[in-house]
Amino acid sequence: HGEYKVTKVSKEQDVKYKGEEAAELSKSLGELGADLQSTQSELDAVLDYASSLRAQCVEKPETYEERHARREAELAGLKEALEILDTQAAMLQRMNKGRRGAVRDQ
């Protein structure tokens, strides 16, 4: 009977410790599952961002219409700049002629 009681108490202690260990492992498993979900969400966000960056970095061929519109805008800007320069040059020439005339009159 004595050995039976010792074995029984020993087995009960084993069951108690195994139960506590199982509860701790279950808790750890839940925490790790939550960590995994969080990490997976972060990874998904990073992959989405990387995908959008890749799309921005890949050069897409320009259509004829886009090239034509860009060149037309560039030409219009150059024509406008030339008109401004011509106007300024004409004003400078008039001012210089006016000054020379004023110097001669003295």
PyRosetta script that sets phi, psi and omega in degrees:
from pyrosetta import init, pose_from_sequence

init()
pose = pose_from_sequence("HGEYKVTKVSKEQDVKYKGEEAAELSKSLGELGADLQSTQSELDAVLDYASSLRAQCVEKPETYEERHARREAELAGLKEALEILDTQAAMLQRMNKGRRGAVRDQ")
pose.set_psi(1, -37.2)
pose.set_omega(1, -177.4)
pose.set_phi(2, -63.5)
pose.set_psi(2, -43.4)
pose.set_omega(2, 178.9)
pose.set_phi(3, -65.6)
pose.set_psi(3, -38.0)
pose.set_omega(3, 179.7)
pose.set_phi(4, -61.1)
pose.set_psi(4, -44.7)
pose.set_omega(4, -179.6)
pose.set_phi(5, -65.1)
pose.set_psi(5, -41.6)
pose.set_omega(5, 178.9)
pose.set_phi(6, -64.0)
pose.set_psi(6, -44.5)
pose.set_omega(6, 179.1)
pose.set_phi(7, -64.2)
pose.set_psi(7, -42.0)
pose.set_omega(7, -179.9)
pose.set_phi(8, -63.0)
pose.set_psi(8, -47.0)
pose.set_omega(8, 179.5)
pose.set_phi(9, -63.4)
pose.set_psi(9, -41.3)
pose.set_omega(9, 179.4)
pose.set_phi(10, -63.0)
pose.set_psi(10, -44.6)
pose.set_omega(10, 178.8)
pose.set_phi(11, -65.8)
pose.set_psi(11, -39.0)
pose.set_omega(11, 178.4)
pose.set_phi(12, -63.9)
pose.set_psi(12, -40.6)
pose.set_omega(12, 177.1)
pose.set_phi(13, -63.8)
pose.set_psi(13, -42.1)
pose.set_omega(13, 178.3)
pose.set_phi(14, -60.2)
pose.set_psi(14, -45.1)
pose.set_omega(14, 179.3)
pose.set_phi(15, -61.9)
pose.set_psi(15, -43.1)
pose.set_omega(15, 179.9)
pose.set_phi(16, -60.9)
pose.set_psi(16, -48.9)
pose.set_omega(16, -179.0)
pose.set_phi(17, -66.3)
pose.set_psi(17, -39.2)
pose.set_omega(17, 177.8)
pose.set_phi(18, -65.2)
pose.set_psi(18, -38.0)
pose.set_omega(18, 177.0)
pose.set_phi(19, -63.9)
pose.set_psi(19, -43.7)
pose.set_omega(19, 177.8)
pose.set_phi(20, -64.2)
pose.set_psi(20, -42.2)
pose.set_omega(20, 179.5)
pose.set_phi(21, -63.2)
pose.set_psi(21, -40.8)
pose.set_omega(21, 178.9)
pose.set_phi(22, -63.6)
pose.set_psi(22, -40.5)
pose.set_omega(22, 178.6)
pose.set_phi(23, -64.1)
pose.set_psi(23, -42.9)
pose.set_omega(23, 178.0)
pose.set_phi(24, -63.1)
pose.set_psi(24, -43.2)
pose.set_omega(24, 179.2)
pose.set_phi(25, -65.2)
pose.set_psi(25, -37.9)
pose.set_omega(25, 178.2)
pose.set_phi(26, -64.1)
pose.set_psi(26, -42.1)
pose.set_omega(26, 178.0)
pose.set_phi(27, -63.8)
pose.set_psi(27, -45.1)
pose.set_omega(27, 178.3)
pose.set_phi(28, -61.2)
pose.set_psi(28, -40.8)
pose.set_omega(28, 178.8)
pose.set_phi(29, -61.5)
pose.set_psi(29, -42.3)
pose.set_omega(29, 177.8)
pose.set_phi(30, -62.8)
pose.set_psi(30, -43.2)
pose.set_omega(30, 179.2)
pose.set_phi(31, -64.6)
pose.set_psi(31, -42.7)
pose.set_omega(31, 179.3)
pose.set_phi(32, -65.9)
pose.set_psi(32, -35.8)
pose.set_omega(32, 176.7)
pose.set_phi(33, -63.5)
pose.set_psi(33, -42.1)
pose.set_omega(33, 177.4)
pose.set_phi(34, -65.0)
pose.set_psi(34, -41.4)
pose.set_omega(34, 176.8)
pose.set_phi(35, -61.1)
pose.set_psi(35, -41.5)
pose.set_omega(35, 179.9)
pose.set_phi(36, -62.6)
pose.set_psi(36, -45.3)
pose.set_omega(36, 179.4)
pose.set_phi(37, -61.5)
pose.set_psi(37, -43.9)
pose.set_omega(37, 179.5)
pose.set_phi(38, -62.5)
pose.set_psi(38, -46.6)
pose.set_omega(38, -179.9)
pose.set_phi(39, -64.3)
pose.set_psi(39, -39.5)
pose.set_omega(39, 178.9)
pose.set_phi(40, -64.8)
pose.set_psi(40, -39.6)
pose.set_omega(40, 177.4)
pose.set_phi(41, -63.1)
pose.set_psi(41, -42.8)
pose.set_omega(41, 177.7)
pose.set_phi(42, -63.0)
pose.set_psi(42, -43.5)
pose.set_omega(42, 179.1)
pose.set_phi(43, -61.4)
pose.set_psi(43, -44.0)
pose.set_omega(43, 178.8)
pose.set_phi(44, -60.1)
pose.set_psi(44, -42.4)
pose.set_omega(44, 179.1)
pose.set_phi(45, -64.3)
pose.set_psi(45, -42.5)
pose.set_omega(45, 179.5)
pose.set_phi(46, -65.2)
pose.set_psi(46, -41.8)
pose.set_omega(46, 179.2)
pose.set_phi(47, -65.2)
pose.set_psi(47, -39.4)
pose.set_omega(47, 176.5)
pose.set_phi(48, -62.2)
pose.set_psi(48, -44.3)
pose.set_omega(48, 179.6)
pose.set_phi(49, -63.6)
pose.set_psi(49, -43.7)
pose.set_omega(49, 179.0)
pose.set_phi(50, -62.1)
pose.set_psi(50, -38.5)
pose.set_omega(50, 178.5)
pose.set_phi(51, -64.2)
pose.set_psi(51, -42.2)
pose.set_omega(51, 179.3)
pose.set_phi(52, -67.6)
pose.set_psi(52, -35.7)
pose.set_omega(52, 176.9)
pose.set_phi(53, -65.6)
pose.set_psi(53, -42.9)
pose.set_omega(53, 178.6)
pose.set_phi(54, -59.1)
pose.set_psi(54, -42.2)
pose.set_omega(54, -180.0)
pose.set_phi(55, -63.3)
pose.set_psi(55, -35.7)
pose.set_omega(55, 179.4)
pose.set_phi(56, -72.5)
pose.set_psi(56, -30.7)
pose.set_omega(56, -174.5)
pose.set_phi(57, -85.7)
pose.set_psi(57, -20.8)
pose.set_omega(57, -179.0)
pose.set_phi(58, -78.1)
pose.set_psi(58, 124.9)
pose.set_omega(58, -179.0)
pose.set_phi(59, -78.0)
pose.set_psi(59, 126.5)
pose.set_omega(59, 179.4)
pose.set_phi(60, -98.4)
pose.set_psi(60, 139.1)
pose.set_omega(60, -179.7)
pose.set_phi(61, -64.0)
pose.set_psi(61, 138.8)
pose.set_omega(61, -178.4)
pose.set_phi(62, -82.9)
pose.set_psi(62, 136.9)
pose.set_omega(62, 179.2)
pose.set_phi(63, -75.0)
pose.set_psi(63, 164.2)
pose.set_omega(63, 178.2)
pose.set_phi(64, -59.8)
pose.set_psi(64, -43.0)
pose.set_omega(64, -178.3)
pose.set_phi(65, -61.2)
pose.set_psi(65, -41.9)
pose.set_omega(65, 179.7)
pose.set_phi(66, -66.3)
pose.set_psi(66, -43.7)
pose.set_omega(66, 178.4)
pose.set_phi(67, -62.4)
pose.set_psi(67, -44.2)
pose.set_omega(67, -178.9)
pose.set_phi(68, -62.7)
pose.set_psi(68, -45.9)
pose.set_omega(68, -179.9)
pose.set_phi(69, -64.2)
pose.set_psi(69, -40.0)
pose.set_omega(69, 179.4)
pose.set_phi(70, -65.6)
pose.set_psi(70, -42.4)
pose.set_omega(70, 179.7)
pose.set_phi(71, -67.6)
pose.set_psi(71, -38.5)
pose.set_omega(71, 177.8)
pose.set_phi(72, -62.6)
pose.set_psi(72, -42.6)
pose.set_omega(72, 178.7)
pose.set_phi(73, -65.0)
pose.set_psi(73, -39.2)
pose.set_omega(73, 178.9)
pose.set_phi(74, -64.7)
pose.set_psi(74, -44.1)
pose.set_omega(74, 178.1)
pose.set_phi(75, -63.3)
pose.set_psi(75, -41.3)
pose.set_omega(75, 178.8)
pose.set_phi(76, -62.1)
pose.set_psi(76, -41.2)
pose.set_omega(76, 178.2)
pose.set_phi(77, -64.2)
pose.set_psi(77, -41.1)
pose.set_omega(77, 178.5)
pose.set_phi(78, -66.4)
pose.set_psi(78, -40.4)
pose.set_omega(78, 177.3)
pose.set_phi(79, -63.0)
pose.set_psi(79, -41.4)
pose.set_omega(79, 178.5)
pose.set_phi(80, -64.0)
pose.set_psi(80, -42.6)
pose.set_omega(80, 178.7)
pose.set_phi(81, -63.6)
pose.set_psi(81, -40.3)
pose.set_omega(81, 178.8)
pose.set_phi(82, -64.0)
pose.set_psi(82, -41.3)
pose.set_omega(82, 177.6)
pose.set_phi(83, -61.8)
pose.set_psi(83, -42.6)
pose.set_omega(83, 179.1)
pose.set_phi(84, -63.0)
pose.set_psi(84, -45.0)
pose.set_omega(84, 179.4)
pose.set_phi(85, -64.4)
pose.set_psi(85, -41.0)
pose.set_omega(85, 177.7)
pose.set_phi(86, -62.3)
pose.set_psi(86, -43.1)
pose.set_omega(86, 179.2)
pose.set_phi(87, -62.4)
pose.set_psi(87, -44.7)
pose.set_omega(87, 180.0)
pose.set_phi(88, -65.3)
pose.set_psi(88, -39.8)
pose.set_omega(88, 179.3)
pose.set_phi(89, -64.2)
pose.set_psi(89, -41.6)
pose.set_omega(89, 179.1)
pose.set_phi(90, -64.2)
pose.set_psi(90, -39.6)
pose.set_omega(90, 179.1)
pose.set_phi(91, -65.6)
pose.set_psi(91, -41.0)
pose.set_omega(91, 179.5)
pose.set_phi(92, -64.6)
pose.set_psi(92, -39.7)
pose.set_omega(92, 178.7)
pose.set_phi(93, -64.6)
pose.set_psi(93, -42.5)
pose.set_omega(93, 178.4)
pose.set_phi(94, -63.2)
pose.set_psi(94, -41.8)
pose.set_omega(94, -179.8)
pose.set_phi(95, -64.6)
pose.set_psi(95, -41.0)
pose.set_omega(95, 179.5)
pose.set_phi(96, -66.3)
pose.set_psi(96, -40.0)
pose.set_omega(96, 177.6)
pose.set_phi(97, -64.7)
pose.set_psi(97, -39.4)
pose.set_omega(97, 179.5)
pose.set_phi(98, -65.1)
pose.set_psi(98, -39.6)
pose.set_omega(98, 179.7)
pose.set_phi(99, -68.6)
pose.set_psi(99, -39.8)
pose.set_omega(99, -179.8)
pose.set_phi(100, -65.1)
pose.set_psi(100, -40.2)
pose.set_omega(100, 178.2)
pose.set_phi(101, -64.5)
pose.set_psi(101, -36.9)
pose.set_omega(101, 179.9)
pose.set_phi(102, -69.5)
pose.set_psi(102, -33.9)
pose.set_omega(102, -179.9)
pose.set_phi(103, -71.2)
pose.set_psi(103, -37.9)
pose.set_omega(103, -179.6)
pose.set_phi(104, -69.0)
pose.set_psi(104, -33.9)
pose.set_omega(104, -177.8)
pose.set_phi(105, -68.6)
pose.set_psi(105, -23.4)
pose.set_omega(105, -175.6)
pose.set_phi(106, -76.5)
pose.dump_pdb("model.pdb")
